[in-house]
Amino acid sequence: MSETVLYSYFRSSCAYRVRIALNIKKIPYEMKFVNIYTGEQKDPTYMAVNPSAMVPSLMIDGHMLRQSTAIIEYLEDTRPSAPKLLPNDPHKRAAVREIAEIVACDIQPIQNLRVSAMVADFCQKYQPTITDDERMKIRNDWSREVITDRFRGIEKLLASTSGDYCVGNGITLADVFLAPQVYNANRFSVPMSEFPLISGITERLNRHEAFVKAHPHSQPDCPPELKSSHN
C-alpha cells in the first residue's frame, strides 16, 4: 500500500478532524505543512494538490482526497474493521451526522479566517476610519457570535443524544467534528460555561490518545510559544 500523506496546518479545524480520524483508526501517516495564515495554500505547487487552495488534503491508497468530511468517510468505508465512527443503527447514525453537519456546514465555514476577514472588509468599506485593532475586534466578535449561536442548538441536541460522548458512550464522527470546534471556541472566548454538556464531552475527548496527538499544540508546525502555553 502506498504511503499516506496529510497536508495540514496546525490550527485548521478541518485538518484537525482528519488527524483525529487517522489516529483513531491507527493509520500511520506523514505530514506536509501548509501555512494558510501566510498564504502558502495559494502557492502553485500546493494548488496542483488542491485546486481549492484549502487544507486538508490526504494522499492515501494512491488517491488524493480533499475536504475533511469526504476524507473521513473514505477512511470509514475502506477501514470497516477499525473503530467505527458511524453507528450501524440508522437513527443513531442520523444523530451523529446531524451534529457533525451543524459544525461542518453551519459553524466552521462561517467563522473561519477567510469569512471573518471579508466581514471586516465590508465594515471598513462603509467606515474607512476603522483601525487595525477594530478590524481584529470585528473578526473575533463575528466568530464568537457564530459559534455561540450554533452551540446553543448542539447543547440542546446533546441533552437527548449524549452519554460519555455526543451520541451514546462511544466516540463517533460527531465527536471528531466537535472537539476542533471547541478549540476554536476557546480561541474566540466563547462563554463555554453556557455549554456544560459540550464542555464535559470535550474534556473527556481531550484525554483520549487520538485527540491528544491530533491537538493543534501537539503539531510540529505549531509555534513554540503556543506549545508552551498548552503544557
Secondary structure in CASP SS format (residue, H / E / C, confidence):
PFRMAT SS
TARGET T0000
AUTHOR 0000-0000-0000
METHOD secondary structure of the structure
MODEL  1
M C 1.00
S C 1.00
E C 1.00
T C 1.00
V E 1.00
L E 1.00
Y E 1.00
S E 1.00
Y C 1.00
F C 1.00
R C 1.00
S C 1.00
S H 1.00
C H 1.00
A H 1.00
Y H 1.00
R H 1.00
V H 1.00
R H 1.00
I H 1.00
A H 1.00
L H 1.00
N H 1.00
I H 1.00
K C 1.00
K C 1.00
I C 1.00
P C 1.00
Y C 1.00
E E 1.00
M E 1.00
K E 1.00
F E 1.00
V C 1.00
N C 1.00
I C 1.00
Y C 1.00
T C 1.00
G C 1.00
E H 1.00
Q H 1.00
K H 1.00
D C 1.00
P H 1.00
T H 1.00
Y H 1.00
M H 1.00
A C 1.00
V C 1.00
N C 1.00
P C 1.00
S C 1.00
A C 1.00
M C 1.00
V C 1.00
P C 1.00
S E 1.00
L E 1.00
M E 1.00
I E 1.00
D C 1.00
G C 1.00
H E 1.00
M E 1.00
L E 1.00
R E 1.00
Q C 1.00
S H 1.00
T H 1.00
A H 1.00
I H 1.00
I H 1.00
E H 1.00
Y H 1.00
L H 1.00
E H 1.00
D H 1.00
T H 1.00
R C 1.00
P C 1.00
S C 1.00
A C 1.00
P C 1.00
K C 1.00
L C 1.00
L C 1.00
P C 1.00
N C 1.00
D C 1.00
P H 1.00
H H 1.00
K H 1.00
R H 1.00
A H 1.00
A H 1.00
V H 1.00
R H 1.00
E H 1.00
I H 1.00
A H 1.00
E H 1.00
I H 1.00
V H 1.00
A H 1.00
C H 1.00
D H 1.00
I H 1.00
Q H 1.00
P H 1.00
I H 1.00
Q H 1.00
N C 1.00
L H 1.00
R H 1.00
V H 1.00
S H 1.00
A H 1.00
M H 1.00
V H 1.00
A H 1.00
D H 1.00
F H 1.00
C H 1.00
Q H 1.00
K H 1.00
Y H 1.00
Q C 1.00
P C 1.00
T C 1.00
I C 1.00
T C 1.00
D H 1.00
D H 1.00
E H 1.00
R H 1.00
M H 1.00
K H 1.00
I H 1.00
R H 1.00
N H 1.00
D H 1.00
W H 1.00
S H 1.00
R H 1.00
E H 1.00
V H 1.00
I H 1.00
T H 1.00
D H 1.00
R H 1.00
F H 1.00
R H 1.00
G H 1.00
I H 1.00
E H 1.00
K H 1.00
L H 1.00
L H 1.00
A H 1.00
S H 1.00
T H 1.00
S E 1.00
G C 1.00
D C 1.00
Y C 1.00
C C 1.00
V C 1.00
G E 1.00
N C 1.00
G C 1.00
I C 1.00
T C 1.00
L H 1.00
A H 1.00
D H 1.00
V H 1.00
F H 1.00
L H 1.00
A H 1.00
P H 1.00
Q H 1.00
V H 1.00
Y H 1.00
N H 1.00
A H 1.00
N H 1.00
R H 1.00
F C 1.00
S C 1.00
V C 1.00
P C 1.00
M H 1.00
S H 1.00
E H 1.00
F C 1.00
P H 1.00
L H 1.00
I H 1.00
S H 1.00
G H 1.00
I H 1.00
T H 1.00
E H 1.00
R H 1.00
L H 1.00
N C 1.00
R C 1.00
H C 1.00
E H 1.00
A H 1.00
F H 1.00
V H 1.00
K H 1.00
A H 1.00
H C 1.00
P H 1.00
H H 1.00
S H 1.00
Q C 1.00
P C 1.00
D C 1.00
C C 1.00
P C 1.00
P H 1.00
E H 1.00
L H 1.00
K H 1.00
S H 1.00
S H 1.00
H H 1.00
N C 1.00
END
